[in-house]
Amino acid sequence: MYDINTHYKFVAARFLLEFNSAYLAKLFGVPLSKINRIESNMCRIPAIYSFALNSLISQEEKSKEIYHSLESDDLEGFCRKINKSEKISRLSCSKCHSRKLHVMKIKEGIYFIECMKCKKTMYSSKDSAIRYYSWQNKGIYLSHFLYMKK
């Protein structure tokens, strides 16, 4: 288990899970203002939130890569460069909602996505497709460029 005890670790974990702050607040059953205060370093992070985030990470298919990224990346630098209120889109199959996807770049800005579970094919130019493609080829890492609107 990774100890998520600082605001920048909390923000990094949320971004690696690709959750919006509103969605995370809903999952935790707390007001959005509580998540915003934590991410702004205005209050202490209760240990139960660290356990909850670790539980969410452990349910991810690439949990080992997420933990590795949390341990090695410059989390503080990442948190300074990003807009924490940015709406994050999470890439998943539109039919079965699986995250077992294969993403291929067709041309600049257009990605072909195939669900490995139900074999549905999709096309996308969203940030989530760019991020998933990058993570698929280079491993999961935090980069503020992967979370900025193009």
N, C-alpha and C positions, 0 to 999 in steps of 0.2 A: 504494500500500500504506500502511496506517495502522500506525503504530508502537505496539504494545500493550506498553508497558514499565512500567506501574504496576499495582498490584493492583486498583485501582478500574476501570481500562480493561479489564482482564482479566474482571472480574465483569460489567461492562456488556456486553461483547461476548458473553459466555456467555448472559446474559439476553436480549439481542436475538436471538440464535440460538435461544432457547427450549430450551436444553439443561440437563439436570440435571448436577450436578457428577459424579455417578457415570457418566453416559453420556459426558461429556467425557473422563473418565479412561480409560474403555474405548476411545474413539476414539483417544486419544493413546497408549494402551498403557502407561500409568503407574498406580501405585497411587492410590486415591482420596485418601489422605493428602497426596500431592504437590499435588493440585489445592487441597485445603483449606489447605495451608501457603501456597501462592501467594495465595489469596484472603484470607488473614488477614495478609498482608504479612510473613510469617516467612521468606521466601526470595526470591531473585532470580528473575525470569522469564527462562528461556532464550530466546534469539532464535528458536529453532525453533518454540516455542509461538506466538509472534507470527505467524510465517509460516503455521503450521497454522490458526490462527484466521482469518487473512486469506483463506486458501484456502477455508475453510468459508463465510465471508461472501460471497466472490465467486461461490460456487455458488448462492446464494440469488437468487430472482427479484427481490427488492427490495434488492439489495446497495447501490445508490447511496444509498437512503434510510437504510440501516443505518449506512453510513459518515458520512453527514451528521449523523445523530443522535449518533454517537460523537464527532464534532468539536464539536458545539454544546451538547449537554445538560450539566447539572451532574452529572457522573459521580460525583464524590466525595460529593456530597449524597445521590444515589441510593443509593450503596453503604452509607451510614450508616443509611438508613431501612429497608432490606429485610432479610429473613431469608435469608441465603445458602444455608441448608440446605433451604429450601422446595422441595418437589417441583414442578417446572414441567411442565405438560402442553403439548404442541405440537399445534396443530390441523392435521389433514390428513385427506384423504378416507379413509374406512374401507375402501373397495374398491380404489382404485388408489394410495393414499398420496400423491397429488398435493397440492401446496400452492397450486395455482391455484383459489382458492375465492371464492365470492361469499357474503357473510354479510349477512343482513337481520334487523333486530330485529322480532319479532312483537309481543311485549308485554314488560313489565318482566321481565328475567331469562331470557327464552326467545328463542333465535335460530334462524332458518332458514338452513341452509347448503347451497349447491349447488356441486358440483364442476364446474369449467368444462372439465375434461378428459373425464370419463366420464359427466357429467350426473347422478350420484347425488345424492339429496337426503337431508339429515340434519337433526336438531334437536338443539340443545345448550343447556345453561345453565352450562357450565363456564367457568372463568376464561379459558381459551384462546380461546373464542368471543367473549367480551367484549373481550379484547385485540385479536384479529384484526379485529373490527368497528370498534373505535376506530382502529386503524392504517389500516384501509381508508378511513375517512372523514376522519381528521385527519393522516394520515401517520405514519410510524414514529417513536416517541419513547419515552423512558424515563420512566416514572412508577411510583413504588412502589405506587400504588393498583391498577395493572394486574396486579400480582403477588401481591396479598394475597388470602387466602381470604375469600369473602363470607359 
